[in-house]
Amino acid sequence: MFKKIAAIAASLGIFFATAGASPAQEVLEEIQNTGTLKVGIRKDAAPFGYMESGEWQGLCLKLMEAFKEDLEQDLNRPIQLQTIESTLDESSPNGRYRSVRDGQVHLECGPNTISTNSPQGTQFSAKFFVTGTYFLMRPQTRILFKPSGFLEGLDIGVLDNTLTRQFIESRYQLADSIPYTGNQGRQQAVRDAISGTIDAFASDGVLLVGEAQRQGLSDREYSLLPNQPLTCIGYGMILPSYDEQWRQRVNQFIIKGDSMNIITDLLTDLVGVTSPYIDLTISALDKCS
């Protein structure tokens, strides 16, 4: 299993830079002057970001702690990591894109699907994770659910204002999409799928597993279909568009360096070596690499 984890890390290109970067332009200068790295992380996106016993948890927190240490070496000064909640609601000052564009945070780490056109004032980093679209449902629904068909008349939950909703409504035009909104949308959609209020909930596979586990569901209490993802989704960090050297510095952190041990530790500490996360990621890599 550890060989599989190492293969995942190598295929994703999740590496941590050890070489120095020249402090330049606005973000790095601000961090140098203030000694604070401000990072937006969502509370509703396990395993990337969530709260447990009032404390931040998740892969993004671990990644940003490593990035902070990396910057401390470059800038030759101690740096404080400040985590600020980000949300999907762009009308809020904490909207994940708005908070970056307005300078509230230096970057936002989370399940941000990389697209060719990022919202105005923002850009994406290099890909740091890969996943894809799956359906979550009750186990008894699995035998009747045919993702290769049209899903005619079935109620499919989707998060509003997402690429997943666009895909589902385009691919399954005979199904009824049921939109969920707000920070609690994913939580409620998983509950409704398990209770049978809707037939299934479509979302990124790793987030479906994360929310199911956060709600205390065992692997036997939910099913995911199909066996391979319907789409290929790469996640990037959200960065301000005006600062190219900051983007290069973040990408250096993602792409270069010796990271095998830390990636192994992150995955095993957060999800365990037999977690469904591992199988999902391998499946996504098989289709999307």
C-alpha positions as a LaTeX table, in Angstrom:
\begin{tabular}{lrrr}
\hline
Residue & $x$ (\AA) & $y$ (\AA) & $z$ (\AA) \\
\hline
Met1 & 0.00 & 0.00 & 0.00 \\
Phe2 & 2.87 & 2.39 & 0.72 \\
Lys3 & 4.10 & 1.81 & $-2.83$ \\
Lys4 & 0.65 & 2.86 & $-4.07$ \\
Ile5 & 0.81 & 6.01 & $-1.95$ \\
Ala6 & 4.25 & 6.81 & $-3.32$ \\
Ala7 & 2.96 & 6.30 & $-6.87$ \\
Ile8 & 0.08 & 8.67 & $-6.17$ \\
Ala9 & 2.43 & 11.35 & $-4.89$ \\
Ala10 & 4.74 & 10.96 & $-7.88$ \\
Ser11 & 1.89 & 10.98 & $-10.41$ \\
Leu12 & 0.25 & 14.02 & $-8.89$ \\
Gly13 & 3.51 & 15.90 & $-8.78$ \\
Ile14 & 2.91 & 17.04 & $-5.22$ \\
Phe15 & 6.41 & 18.12 & $-4.19$ \\
Phe16 & 7.81 & 20.55 & $-1.68$ \\
Ala17 & 10.51 & 23.03 & $-2.65$ \\
Thr18 & 13.76 & 23.22 & $-0.76$ \\
Ala19 & 15.48 & 25.66 & $-3.09$ \\
Gly20 & 15.24 & 29.37 & $-2.28$ \\
Ala21 & 13.02 & 31.83 & $-4.09$ \\
Ser22 & 13.78 & 35.50 & $-4.49$ \\
Pro23 & 11.39 & 37.60 & $-2.39$ \\
Ala24 & 9.77 & 39.86 & $-4.95$ \\
Gln25 & 6.55 & 41.63 & $-5.74$ \\
Glu26 & 3.66 & 42.30 & $-3.48$ \\
Val27 & 2.72 & 39.06 & $-1.68$ \\
Leu28 & 6.23 & 37.98 & $-0.76$ \\
Glu29 & 7.10 & 41.52 & 0.30 \\
Glu30 & 4.04 & 41.65 & 2.53 \\
Ile31 & 4.91 & 38.31 & 4.13 \\
Gln32 & 8.48 & 39.50 & 4.65 \\
Asn33 & 7.27 & 42.70 & 6.31 \\
Thr34 & 4.44 & 41.27 & 8.42 \\
Gly35 & 5.70 & 37.78 & 9.15 \\
Thr36 & 2.24 & 36.35 & 8.40 \\
Leu37 & 1.08 & 33.95 & 5.69 \\
Lys38 & $-2.70$ & 34.34 & 5.31 \\
Val39 & $-4.44$ & 31.28 & 3.89 \\
Gly40 & $-8.10$ & 30.70 & 3.12 \\
Ile41 & $-9.41$ & 27.21 & 3.94 \\
Arg42 & $-12.99$ & 25.97 & 3.85 \\
Lys43 & $-14.66$ & 24.27 & 6.80 \\
Asp44 & $-16.97$ & 22.14 & 4.65 \\
Ala45 & $-14.48$ & 20.31 & 2.44 \\
Ala46 & $-13.09$ & 17.25 & 4.21 \\
Pro47 & $-10.42$ & 15.94 & 3.84 \\
Phe48 & $-8.95$ & 19.25 & 2.60 \\
Gly49 & $-10.42$ & 21.53 & 5.25 \\
Tyr50 & $-12.77$ & 20.99 & 8.18 \\
Met51 & $-13.16$ & 21.68 & 11.88 \\
Glu52 & $-12.90$ & 19.10 & 14.62 \\
Ser53 & $-13.32$ & 19.99 & 18.30 \\
Gly54 & $-12.97$ & 23.64 & 17.33 \\
Glu55 & $-9.63$ & 23.12 & 15.60 \\
Trp56 & $-8.70$ & 23.32 & 11.92 \\
Gln57 & $-7.99$ & 19.93 & 10.37 \\
Gly58 & $-7.26$ & 18.59 & 6.92 \\
Leu59 & $-4.79$ & 18.17 & 4.11 \\
Cys60 & $-4.65$ & 21.89 & 3.31 \\
Leu61 & $-3.65$ & 22.78 & 6.85 \\
Lys62 & $-0.77$ & 20.30 & 6.67 \\
Leu63 & 0.28 & 21.55 & 3.24 \\
Met64 & 0.25 & 25.16 & 4.36 \\
Glu65 & 2.23 & 24.38 & 7.51 \\
Ala66 & 4.90 & 22.87 & 5.26 \\
Phe67 & 4.74 & 25.88 & 2.92 \\
Lys68 & 5.16 & 28.23 & 5.89 \\
Glu69 & 8.32 & 26.41 & 6.94 \\
Asp70 & 9.58 & 26.58 & 3.37 \\
Leu71 & 9.04 & 30.34 & 3.24 \\
Glu72 & 10.75 & 30.80 & 6.61 \\
Gln73 & 13.94 & 29.41 & 5.11 \\
Asp74 & 13.65 & 31.66 & 2.05 \\
Leu75 & 12.85 & 34.84 & 3.94 \\
Asn76 & 15.11 & 34.07 & 6.90 \\
Arg77 & 12.52 & 35.00 & 9.48 \\
Pro78 & 9.76 & 33.32 & 11.53 \\
Ile79 & 6.35 & 33.30 & 9.86 \\
Gln80 & 2.95 & 32.85 & 11.43 \\
Leu81 & 0.32 & 30.83 & 9.54 \\
Gln82 & $-3.07$ & 32.55 & 9.77 \\
Thr83 & $-5.99$ & 30.41 & 8.61 \\
Ile84 & $-9.13$ & 32.27 & 7.54 \\
Glu85 & $-12.38$ & 30.54 & 6.67 \\
Ser86 & $-13.30$ & 30.70 & 2.98 \\
Thr87 & $-16.71$ & 29.86 & 1.53 \\
Leu88 & $-18.42$ & 29.12 & $-1.77$ \\
Asp89 & $-20.59$ & 32.21 & $-1.33$ \\
Glu90 & $-18.96$ & 34.89 & $-3.46$ \\
Ser91 & $-21.35$ & 37.53 & $-2.10$ \\
Ser92 & $-19.55$ & 37.12 & 1.22 \\
Pro93 & $-16.20$ & 38.82 & 1.91 \\
Asn94 & $-14.96$ & 35.30 & 2.64 \\
Gly95 & $-15.85$ & 33.98 & $-0.81$ \\
Arg96 & $-12.94$ & 31.81 & $-1.91$ \\
Tyr97 & $-12.19$ & 33.89 & $-5.04$ \\
Arg98 & $-13.24$ & 37.23 & $-3.59$ \\
Ser99 & $-11.05$ & 36.87 & $-0.51$ \\
Val100 & $-8.00$ & 36.29 & $-2.74$ \\
Arg101 & $-8.86$ & 39.07 & $-5.18$ \\
Asp102 & $-9.44$ & 41.57 & $-2.36$ \\
Gly103 & $-6.22$ & 40.65 & $-0.56$ \\
Gln104 & $-7.85$ & 39.20 & 2.53 \\
Val105 & $-5.76$ & 36.05 & 2.03 \\
His106 & $-2.58$ & 35.37 & 0.06 \\
Leu107 & $-3.97$ & 32.13 & $-1.36$ \\
Glu108 & $-6.89$ & 29.78 & $-0.93$ \\
Cys109 & $-6.21$ & 26.05 & $-0.55$ \\
Gly110 & $-9.02$ & 23.63 & $-1.21$ \\
Pro111 & $-10.86$ & 21.54 & $-3.78$ \\
Asn112 & $-10.78$ & 24.27 & $-6.43$ \\
Thr113 & $-11.40$ & 22.83 & $-9.87$ \\
Ile114 & $-8.91$ & 24.28 & $-12.33$ \\
Ser115 & $-10.66$ & 25.88 & $-15.29$ \\
Thr116 & $-9.39$ & 27.83 & $-18.28$ \\
Asn117 & $-11.16$ & 30.99 & $-17.13$ \\
Ser118 & $-10.71$ & 31.79 & $-13.47$ \\
Pro119 & $-12.84$ & 34.59 & $-11.97$ \\
Gln120 & $-11.55$ & 38.10 & $-12.56$ \\
Gly121 & $-8.56$ & 39.05 & $-10.43$ \\
Thr122 & $-7.58$ & 35.44 & $-9.69$ \\
Gln123 & $-5.58$ & 32.61 & $-11.22$ \\
Phe124 & $-4.90$ & 28.97 & $-10.38$ \\
Ser125 & $-1.69$ & 27.36 & $-9.26$ \\
Ala126 & $-0.36$ & 24.16 & $-10.73$ \\
Lys127 & $-2.44$ & 21.06 & $-10.01$ \\
Phe128 & $-1.88$ & 19.56 & $-6.58$ \\
Phe129 & $-4.58$ & 16.87 & $-6.57$ \\
Val130 & $-6.71$ & 14.92 & $-9.04$ \\
Thr131 & $-10.15$ & 13.40 & $-8.61$ \\
Gly132 & $-13.39$ & 13.07 & $-10.58$ \\
Thr133 & $-17.19$ & 13.05 & $-10.46$ \\
Tyr134 & $-19.05$ & 10.18 & $-8.76$ \\
Phe135 & $-22.54$ & 9.50 & $-7.46$ \\
Leu136 & $-23.15$ & 8.76 & $-3.77$ \\
Met137 & $-26.26$ & 6.79 & $-2.86$ \\
Arg138 & $-27.72$ & 4.21 & $-0.50$ \\
Pro139 & $-26.32$ & 0.69 & $-1.07$ \\
Gln140 & $-29.80$ & $-0.61$ & $-1.97$ \\
Thr141 & $-30.03$ & 1.96 & $-4.78$ \\
Arg142 & $-26.81$ & 0.80 & $-6.41$ \\
Ile143 & $-28.31$ & $-2.18$ & $-8.25$ \\
Leu144 & $-30.89$ & 0.06 & $-9.95$ \\
Phe145 & $-28.55$ & 2.95 & $-10.75$ \\
Lys146 & $-26.99$ & 2.93 & $-14.23$ \\
Pro147 & $-24.57$ & 5.86 & $-14.78$ \\
Ser148 & $-24.05$ & 4.74 & $-18.39$ \\
Gly149 & $-27.74$ & 5.35 & $-19.10$ \\
Phe150 & $-29.92$ & 8.46 & $-18.98$ \\
Leu151 & $-31.07$ & 8.32 & $-15.31$ \\
Glu152 & $-34.52$ & 9.32 & $-16.53$ \\
Gly153 & $-36.76$ & 10.68 & $-13.78$ \\
Leu154 & $-34.17$ & 10.27 & $-11.03$ \\
Asp155 & $-33.49$ & 13.05 & $-8.52$ \\
Ile156 & $-29.79$ & 13.89 & $-8.57$ \\
Gly157 & $-28.46$ & 16.30 & $-5.98$ \\
Val158 & $-25.84$ & 18.81 & $-7.13$ \\
Leu159 & $-24.14$ & 21.80 & $-5.54$ \\
Asp160 & $-25.32$ & 25.04 & $-7.08$ \\
Asn161 & $-22.92$ & 27.15 & $-9.16$ \\
Thr162 & $-20.47$ & 24.31 & $-9.76$ \\
Leu163 & $-18.98$ & 22.64 & $-12.83$ \\
Thr164 & $-20.44$ & 19.37 & $-11.57$ \\
Arg165 & $-23.95$ & 20.77 & $-11.87$ \\
Gln166 & $-23.21$ & 21.90 & $-15.42$ \\
Phe167 & $-21.90$ & 18.43 & $-16.31$ \\
Ile168 & $-24.83$ & 16.54 & $-14.75$ \\
Glu169 & $-27.45$ & 18.73 & $-16.41$ \\
Ser170 & $-25.72$ & 18.36 & $-19.78$ \\
Arg171 & $-25.01$ & 14.60 & $-19.60$ \\
Tyr172 & $-28.22$ & 13.51 & $-17.85$ \\
Gln173 & $-30.86$ & 15.79 & $-19.33$ \\
Leu174 & $-33.68$ & 13.39 & $-18.44$ \\
Ala175 & $-32.80$ & 13.39 & $-14.74$ \\
Asp176 & $-34.04$ & 16.02 & $-12.31$ \\
Ser177 & $-31.17$ & 17.99 & $-10.78$ \\
Ile178 & $-31.80$ & 19.11 & $-7.21$ \\
Pro179 & $-29.55$ & 22.07 & $-6.30$ \\
Tyr180 & $-28.08$ & 22.50 & $-2.82$ \\
Thr181 & $-26.63$ & 25.82 & $-1.71$ \\
Gly182 & $-24.64$ & 27.33 & 1.13 \\
Asn183 & $-21.89$ & 26.00 & 3.36 \\
Gln184 & $-24.14$ & 23.17 & 4.54 \\
Gly185 & $-25.17$ & 22.10 & 1.04 \\
Arg186 & $-22.83$ & 19.12 & 0.78 \\
Gln187 & $-23.70$ & 17.95 & 4.27 \\
Gln188 & $-27.44$ & 18.07 & 3.59 \\
Ala189 & $-27.14$ & 16.46 & 0.16 \\
Val190 & $-25.26$ & 13.46 & 1.57 \\
Arg191 & $-27.89$ & 13.10 & 4.29 \\
Asp192 & $-30.69$ & 13.23 & 1.72 \\
Ala193 & $-29.00$ & 10.66 & $-0.51$ \\
Ile194 & $-28.55$ & 8.25 & 2.41 \\
Ser195 & $-32.12$ & 8.75 & 3.61 \\
Gly196 & $-33.55$ & 8.28 & 0.10 \\
Thr197 & $-34.95$ & 11.80 & $-0.16$ \\
Ile198 & $-32.97$ & 12.03 & $-3.41$ \\
Asp199 & $-31.73$ & 9.12 & $-5.51$ \\
Ala200 & $-28.07$ & 10.19 & $-5.52$ \\
Phe201 & $-25.73$ & 13.10 & $-4.94$ \\
Ala202 & $-23.15$ & 13.94 & $-7.61$ \\
Ser203 & $-19.86$ & 15.53 & $-6.58$ \\
Asp204 & $-16.10$ & 15.07 & $-6.50$ \\
Gly205 & $-15.38$ & 11.57 & $-5.23$ \\
Val206 & $-12.84$ & 12.53 & $-2.58$ \\
Leu207 & $-15.26$ & 15.11 & $-1.13$ \\
Leu208 & $-18.11$ & 12.60 & $-1.09$ \\
Val209 & $-16.03$ & 10.19 & 0.96 \\
Gly210 & $-14.82$ & 13.02 & 3.18 \\
Glu211 & $-18.33$ & 14.17 & 4.03 \\
Ala212 & $-19.63$ & 10.61 & 4.49 \\
Gln213 & $-16.84$ & 9.87 & 6.95 \\
Arg214 & $-17.32$ & 13.22 & 8.68 \\
Gln215 & $-20.95$ & 12.20 & 9.28 \\
Gly216 & $-19.78$ & 8.91 & 10.79 \\
Leu217 & $-20.96$ & 6.70 & 7.94 \\
Ser218 & $-19.16$ & 3.40 & 7.50 \\
Asp219 & $-18.14$ & 2.09 & 4.08 \\
Arg220 & $-21.17$ & $-0.25$ & 4.19 \\
Glu221 & $-23.66$ & 2.58 & 4.65 \\
Tyr222 & $-23.10$ & 4.28 & 1.29 \\
Ser223 & $-22.09$ & 3.39 & $-2.25$ \\
Leu224 & $-20.19$ & 5.25 & $-4.96$ \\
Leu225 & $-20.70$ & 4.81 & $-8.68$ \\
Pro226 & $-19.23$ & 4.33 & $-11.23$ \\
Asn227 & $-15.99$ & 2.43 & $-10.68$ \\
Gln228 & $-14.03$ & 5.13 & $-12.51$ \\
Pro229 & $-14.83$ & 8.84 & $-12.37$ \\
Leu230 & $-17.18$ & 10.35 & $-14.96$ \\
Thr231 & $-14.91$ & 13.40 & $-15.31$ \\
Cys232 & $-11.31$ & 14.33 & $-14.56$ \\
Ile233 & $-10.92$ & 17.14 & $-12.03$ \\
Gly234 & $-7.64$ & 18.79 & $-11.10$ \\
Tyr235 & $-7.44$ & 20.96 & $-7.99$ \\
Gly236 & $-5.34$ & 24.11 & $-7.79$ \\
Met237 & $-4.82$ & 26.82 & $-5.22$ \\
Ile238 & $-6.45$ & 30.20 & $-5.90$ \\
Leu239 & $-3.95$ & 33.04 & $-6.27$ \\
Pro240 & $-4.16$ & 36.75 & $-7.11$ \\
Ser241 & $-3.77$ & 37.36 & $-10.84$ \\
Tyr242 & $-1.55$ & 40.42 & $-10.48$ \\
Asp243 & 1.42 & 38.66 & $-8.88$ \\
Glu244 & 3.21 & 36.32 & $-11.27$ \\
Gln245 & 6.22 & 35.78 & $-9.03$ \\
Trp246 & 3.95 & 34.65 & $-6.20$ \\
Arg247 & 2.35 & 32.14 & $-8.58$ \\
Gln248 & 5.80 & 30.87 & $-9.54$ \\
Arg249 & 6.76 & 30.55 & $-5.87$ \\
Val250 & 3.63 & 28.58 & $-5.02$ \\
Asn251 & 4.11 & 26.36 & $-8.07$ \\
Gln252 & 7.71 & 25.76 & $-7.04$ \\
Phe253 & 6.39 & 24.51 & $-3.70$ \\
Ile254 & 3.91 & 22.21 & $-5.46$ \\
Ile255 & 6.14 & 20.86 & $-8.19$ \\
Lys256 & 9.73 & 20.56 & $-6.94$ \\
Gly257 & 11.69 & 19.06 & $-4.08$ \\
Asp258 & 11.85 & 15.85 & $-2.04$ \\
Ser259 & 8.36 & 15.15 & $-0.73$ \\
Met260 & 7.88 & 11.37 & $-0.67$ \\
Asn261 & 8.12 & 10.99 & 3.10 \\
Ile262 & 5.84 & 13.92 & 3.90 \\
Ile263 & 3.21 & 12.81 & 1.37 \\
Thr264 & 3.22 & 9.30 & 2.83 \\
Asp265 & 2.85 & 10.74 & 6.33 \\
Leu266 & 0.02 & 13.08 & 5.28 \\
Leu267 & $-2.04$ & 10.41 & 3.58 \\
Thr268 & $-1.60$ & 7.80 & 6.28 \\
Asp269 & $-2.19$ & 10.25 & 9.14 \\
Leu270 & $-5.30$ & 11.77 & 7.59 \\
Val271 & $-6.98$ & 8.80 & 5.95 \\
Gly272 & $-5.10$ & 5.59 & 6.73 \\
Val273 & $-3.54$ & 3.16 & 4.28 \\
Thr274 & $-6.80$ & 1.25 & 3.65 \\
Ser275 & $-9.04$ & 4.29 & 3.19 \\
Pro276 & $-11.42$ & 4.67 & 0.21 \\
Tyr277 & $-9.50$ & 7.88 & $-0.54$ \\
Ile278 & $-6.58$ & 5.81 & $-1.78$ \\
Asp279 & $-8.70$ & 3.68 & $-4.11$ \\
Leu280 & $-10.48$ & 6.74 & $-5.48$ \\
Thr281 & $-7.24$ & 8.54 & $-6.20$ \\
Ile282 & $-5.70$ & 5.52 & $-7.91$ \\
Ser283 & $-8.87$ & 5.16 & $-10.01$ \\
Ala284 & $-8.75$ & 8.83 & $-10.98$ \\
Leu285 & $-5.07$ & 8.56 & $-11.90$ \\
Asp286 & $-5.77$ & 5.52 & $-14.06$ \\
Lys287 & $-8.32$ & 7.47 & $-16.09$ \\
Cys288 & $-6.91$ & 11.00 & $-15.98$ \\
Ser289 & $-3.14$ & 10.63 & $-16.17$ \\
\hline
\end{tabular}
